């Protein structure tokens, strides 16, 4: 009994799968079947130069990332624009708010021009050198938690099937008109949107607020991160890993606190595109004002495209495929080997190796395929080692630009995650240095010596997972975060109010160094803004949140306005009202220390500030004085450790106690002397 023999047209190896599509197969269906991710259909389309599949043809599927980090075979490297939207509107477009139809037109532009919006995780795998992404890619991020993020942005993104990342300031989430609720945030999360962190109150993390000591600043910044993360955990069942810096600003201490709290990175507002070697804690984003023209938008999208030459390897091979033959790939193997040999003869080792791997996938017994692949790999390894040595020499000689170029070329030949991490470490500005402890060191003494401010012991304790009372071991290494002089500036504690003290700004050179990667390309179509362009929407936001009772957020927003215009009466008035309302709330809750912090930012003659301050001071004295006297008793009886403990508790109960702080310093020094330190 006769019959035709069924010939399998599927071939596979560790590097490739070669298959004949079934009827109805799409690149996305094959990507799901072979790569476990339908979104990777672009890999099949790009590598084979096809958009639709035919059962009469074959498809080559790379099973391993070919262009890790966006490195092409012929040179260059890929960059990704990260866009940030601040607000959305049905009716108006201005410098702050994006109208629905304009947003839709931008998304249509992406679709029409083959530009792929990435998920956050896809972008992360790209910058961490774990994977490749479509040749033309963009990351869309949203910093708004108003209702229009759901009703407009999410609606339009769903229309196109595009992902985005929404950064959430937790204090602004609410079940009220105009706000975004946790229920809607969960809906977006379940639809594939990434939901990440934008602090608790939207405070500027890079500056100390008026009257804020260094200790207060570190504690408050840490609270902005940790309290919001707990809210995320409660509402979404997971902690966020990525942060959008409010107002785009940061400093080295903030980065160290992010690392301590488990964040993998953070986004700024710098108008640059991102290569894979971008600093994870200073990822630039390009602002999308509502009045941006389509020409300007198209110009942004042109950055980074076609920068990496990927080339094509399997074009023109379909004609050699003989479906139904005993070996339908025989002629294909012959052609692929010929291409590989030609590439090898020209020293194109990357191309040659991949072609040999494809030939070996089709026929493991093809003459010489294994040996030739090994020779190509050996040549690639030798070239990578040569380039890596050149990169390290340039790095050690201080030539970062030459070192970067050599590192990138080395990674093209040997895509080592360890070498990629070495490159990123070289390009990322340091945020701390290592310090070896000596016999006499305490955290407080280190802070006094290195920062000129003993309050820095709180930062040292947090980033090194220590308590301020821990006894340190000589020879142990600790992290010493970098602090600018402005940030480390001492503020003498007194009972006098510090009304309307300006926020302490970071030193500009240090901030610029943190924010700018000199090798990254700036986007030339930066939007021209005046201070008034920024102040108007900020004032509107401040009034809205004041009406919502979010007074801490109002203080953060008005601080930004007052940096732009210190004499802005509207901002000053709404900020004073917010401080006063916060003080009243804290007094009602019995939180007298926090109430006093608020009152000290107000003029004594503002409403009933003088009377409230006296009332709070009496409450603080009532709580703190017994603790202070207890410390005095311990000190007289030479129980120094107990005296220190009592006076520390005194200052927790009343940071403005007239004598506890100076007595505590005396007791600490005496205790160190007694211990032989």
Secondary structure as UniProt FT lines:
FT   STRAND          11..12
FT   STRAND          16..19
FT   TURN            23..24
FT   HELIX           27..35
FT   HELIX           38..40
FT   HELIX           41..48
FT   TURN            55..56
FT   STRAND          59..62
FT   HELIX           68..70
FT   STRAND          80..85
FT   STRAND          88..89
FT   STRAND          98..99
FT   HELIX           100..112
FT   TURN            113..114
FT   STRAND          116..117
FT   HELIX           120..127
FT   TURN            128..129
FT   STRAND          137..142
FT   HELIX           147..148
FT   HELIX           149..154
FT   HELIX           155..160
FT   STRAND          165..168
FT   HELIX           170..172
FT   TURN            177..178
FT   HELIX           182..190
FT   TURN            191..192
FT   STRAND          194..197
FT   TURN            205..206
FT   TURN            210..211
FT   HELIX           214..236
FT   STRAND          242..244
FT   HELIX           246..248
FT   HELIX           252..260
FT   TURN            261..262
FT   STRAND          265..267
FT   TURN            276..277
FT   TURN            280..281
FT   STRAND          286..287
FT   TURN            290..291
FT   HELIX           294..302
FT   TURN            303..306
FT   TURN            315..316
FT   HELIX           318..320
FT   TURN            323..324
FT   TURN            326..329
FT   HELIX           330..345
FT   TURN            346..347
FT   HELIX           349..362
FT   TURN            364..365
FT   TURN            367..368
FT   HELIX           369..396
FT   TURN            397..398
FT   HELIX           400..413
FT   HELIX           417..427
FT   STRAND          432..436
FT   TURN            439..440
FT   HELIX           443..451
FT   HELIX           454..456
FT   HELIX           457..463
FT   TURN            464..465
FT   TURN            468..469
FT   TURN            474..475
FT   STRAND          477..481
FT   HELIX           485..488
FT   TURN            499..500
FT   HELIX           508..515
FT   TURN            518..519
FT   TURN            524..525
FT   HELIX           531..547
FT   TURN            548..549
FT   HELIX           551..564
FT   TURN            566..567
FT   HELIX           569..589
FT   HELIX           592..599
FT   TURN            600..601
FT   TURN            604..605
FT   TURN            607..608
FT   HELIX           609..636
FT   TURN            637..638
FT   HELIX           640..653
FT   TURN            655..656
FT   TURN            658..659
FT   HELIX           660..674
FT   TURN            675..676
//
